[in-house]
């Protein structure tokens, strides 16, 4: 779990907890009986590289669609204009790879290769 994205989500309801999450070392927390590790993208890379996995790419995978402010009627639609769909998917893929936006995501996907 990306602690930056989670802290952003948590801030409106629990600002003390959100700030504490940002300032803390990587740690585990429980949510709905599941165990997660809250880390930054850099901490995730370090964690995997210590385990012998060379990280080749990190993608931010949650929350980017909300940043685009696409109207709800479009998001809920089952029929998207093909041009808008292509533009949206290109924008999301580009944002998911952009280092400056990775902290906004709630989750990260790391791709790597065992060394």
LINCOR-V758114 format. One line per field, one symbol per residue. ss: DSSP state (@ for helix, = for strand, . for the rest). phi: phi as a letter, one per 30 degrees, with the letter a starting at -180 (. if undefined). psi: psi as a letter, one per 20 degrees, with the letter a starting at -180 (. if undefined). A space follows every 10 residues. Layout:
ss=???
phi=???
psi=???
//
This chain:
ss=.=@@@@@@@@ @...@@@@@@ @@@...==== =..======. @@@@@@@@@@ ..======== ...@@@@... .@@@@..... .@@@@@@@@@ @@@@@@@.@@ @@@@...=== ====.
phi=.ddddddddd eecbdddddd dddddebdbc bhiccbccbd edddeeeddd cicddcabcd cbjdddddhd eeddeddcbc dedddddddd ddddddcded cdddddbbcc cabdd
psi=pohgghhghh ghhmhggghh ghirrprqrp oljqpqporr hghgggghhh jkoophqppp ipihhhhilp qhhghiqioq pgghgggghg gggghhiohi ihihqhqqpp papp.
//
